[in-house]
Amino acid sequence: MAVVLGINAVFHDPAAAVVVDGRIVACAEEERFSRRKHGKESVPFSTWELPSEAARWCLAEAGVDPEDVDAVGYSYDPDLAAPTSSVMAADWEGLRTLYARRAPRFLSTALPGLDPARVRSVAHHVAHAASAYLASPHAASAVMVLDGRGERSSYLAGAADGTRFRPLVRQDLPHSLGLLYEDLTEHLGFHRSSDEYKVMGLAAYGEPRFLPAMRRAITTTAGRFHVRDVSWEDFAPHAQGEWTEQHADLAASVQARLEEVLLELGGWLHDATGASALTIAGGVGLNCVANSRLWREGPFRDVWIQPAAGDAGTALGAALAVAAAMGDEIEPMQTAALGRGWSDAEVRDTLATARITHEAPGDLADAVAGLLADDQVVAWFQGRSEYGPRALGHRSLLADPRRRDNLERLNDVKGREQFRPLAPMVTLERAPDIFDGPLPSPYMTFTHRVREPWAEQIPAVVHVDGTARIQTVDRNEEPLVAALLDAFERRTGVPVLINTSLNTAGRPIVDSPRDVLELFGSTPVDALVIGPYLAVRNAERRKAAA
């Protein structure tokens, strides 16, 4: 029985997690505290830049002091690292030595009382893998980890049975599907290592006419892949904020080849393991279009994606891996709502301090459904914040999906590119009537085809390719969100709402009441729901008009 702190401070998305006696208690990303998206500046190999605020909060949420921590899992093993083109071999040993001396000491400095001797290095991809197979509902599974890079590899696949993981194949650098996609992301005018999802969205507007060239550039054999250098200029010029048909076709071609490669790797892995379930982590695991094709065309009966599949999730994976090694029985992940929450009294005090006029409706869900049916945009702040990049009904912007122009409207509110889609939320029991794809889908890790009778009724959440990245709502786990969806359906006949993350471009998802009040005060959002309270912009003028 152990208290284990997990830390990710490598490359990007620093985060912390606490696992107590095998149960996930708290997980948080540093960006939610620092308000800097992805948590830190782009400093290569800054393996000792720590998620200090997130770690302190996680321990406080677990009710333990740093001296009570039995072990720390750090999701990076410097002994596995190798020089790269950007770091000279002569300097690499110095970096490894610096990590070995400084990282544990930095932890004990940030968390006074923590014994630095309790810090254990967990290989980056092993931490990713543990965040998938140990957190998933499957007792046994094939495991696939795909990202840009770990210490010296970009891919790890194996088989898990209980807490035991058997690696089967690794792909060494420089071959990397994640880095290839990052390179394309940069060429298309987006930020690498953070904007890959924009490429995925843009791909739906193009045709994969460069797919033959991508098949020559990316090949697979015996469960591994080989990536040749690609000159993107041969297909489309570097984008400068304007995207042409060429850019969309290039995005579509790389996306299509990525999907094919996942199917090829998945087929090999299924043959090697015989597993009926596949669990996935790593940044590529956030490519919900590829996930859906793997689910639909691949050999596995079930596919489960870690909702914090990116590097932030390695904090949880490192903690789970260490806890399992210490003999704890691991409880599967029950929810992604593992971050900070606020009491009604704290929310009320914040509203009073900010002098925000508000009320506490007797039927909050019905009152908000009325606003949404009246085409109001609602900021929705409830319970604990989500771990990972998706807003899942705790830190969300909600709107009416029946109005096509709400897609442009919300993208304007958030300062996003207009080609980017919005996601729908729907109760689990209504989802099969409207969407075709893997169910349940509580974490927005898949895209679903929108059934033809419904596509015209909810145009704001139907992407150009006829799909939607849905979130299913289990009313036993999210009764208030389910009640809101029910109330909206009673008023409109449509059991779906737009659900997009509660933030603006370049900013992390809001985490605290203060964060959401800043957003409410600076954007054209019509209403704010925070805990049991409802604040409506220009409420008095609306009453007079009514």
Secondary structure, DSSP 8 states (H G I E B T S, - for coil): --EEEEEE-SSS--EEEEEETTEEEEEEETHHHH--TTSS---TT-TT---HHHHHHHHHHHT--GGG--EEEES--GGG---BTTB-HHHHHHHHHHHHHHHHHHHHHHSTT--GGGEEE--HHHHHHHHHHTTSS-SEEEEEEE-S-SSSEEEEEEEEETTEEEEEEEEETT--HHHHHHHHHHHTTS-TTT-HHHHHHHHTTS--TTHHHHHHHEEEETTEEEE----GGGTS---SS---HHHHHHHHHHHHHHHHHHHHHHHHHHHHH--SEEEEESGGGG-HHHHHHHHHHSS-SEEEE-TT-STTHHHHHHHHHHHHHTT--------S--S----HHHHHHHHHHTT---B--SSHHHHHHHHHHTT--EEEE-SS--SSS---SSEEEEE-TT-THHHHHHHHHHT--TT---EEEEETTTHHHHEESSS--TTS-S-EEE-HHHHTTSGGG--TTSEE--EEE-TTT-HHHHHHHHHHHHHHS--EEEEEESS-TTS----SHHHHHHHHHHS---EEEETTEEEETTHHHHHHH-
